[in-house]
């Protein structure tokens, strides 16, 4: 019985704390954010609003994401994130345009205003029932012994005597018990309200479906081209060498009795051909999915790749964990392709790679001190990487003025798992 009461008490306290948290978020955070954001928009013609407005909208997004997290954890209401990806390398005005032209920004701003009264009403209903019930059980009977303070229908308690005291405790306990499902219902209602403003609109979902359809088609085309490349490499490389190897071994078997010296030469050629075929197969496997990537993750794979290049590469990687295998593979091959371009076309003396995970995205920057002038539209390699990243909602931006330097910024939305104890950095 005591365990049951403690369970009810914990649930009632949890409901009360969550309701108070919603009210505090609305009045202490949402309302000031709304006021300052509106002022920052008004200050855009004066100049400093150009910088302040994106900062305030980003702050609102942070609060909205917290609300999405609470809605999912407390009420089971999933609210997808509708924001457009921030263009990499955008300047101050580009960032302002990105934030102001995203419809989700204005829906967030409306939510910060409307959430103030809605959170107050639903929060008071969710938490007030619990508070009033606990007051009837723990506070009112003891206060009534010193004053005429009453509770509920028993006001003042002194006029009701023992009946009032017992009735206060019973009704307070009943109200506390009822407040648990009712409070949960009011919190769910608040989550649904937030979902109506913070979730993607139908137009956004339609745009998202169109984008996914386009990237899926590009991914399928890229996969088909990759399969054709693998088939061609196997046919023209390892397969041809294995056929020659089989023929040499067959000839050596026939000549072993009549001409041992020639047979020995054929076997030596066969051994050399088998080594070459094995090397080509290993290169082919590394081109599909490098074993070091599966074993050591993106950090170790990029460092191992940098060590094989004919120029020094500064590698700075700060990843607290690993992402999903498809994302890791896409990120690795994107970095590998950019480094290959550095070696082939840039005439650079030094390159650098920076990989980190700020927030919910994987950020990769590859740069070099070469001649510059890189154009994604003119090269199939960069276009292929752009398509590969787009299949994961990733983006790529290239800054490469004539004379250098070239900086390629790539982003992949992803979450990390398997946290490591500490990040690593160094020079390869």
Secondary structure, 3 states (H helix, E strand, C coil): CHHHHHHHHHHHHHHHHHHHHHHHHHHHHHHHHHHHHHHHHHCHHHCCHHHHHHHHHHHHHHHHHHHHHHHHHHHCCCCCCCCCCCCCCCCHHHHHHHHHCCHHHHHHHHHHHHHHHHHHHHHHHHHHHHHHHHHHHHHHHHHHCCCCCCECCECCHHHCHHHHHHHHHHHHHHHHHHHHHHHHHHHHHHHHHHHHHHCCCHHHHHHHHHHHHHHHHHHHHHHHHHHHHHHHHHHHHHHHHHHHHHHHHHHHHHHCCCCHHHHHHHHHHHHHHHHHHHHHHHHHHHHHHCHHHHHHHHHHHHHHHHHCCCCEEEEEEECCCECCHHHHHHHHHHHHHHHHHHHHHHCCCEEEEEEECCCCEEEEEEEECCCCCCCHHHCHHHHHHHHHHHCCCCEEEEEECCCCCEEEEEEEECCCECCCCCCEEEEC
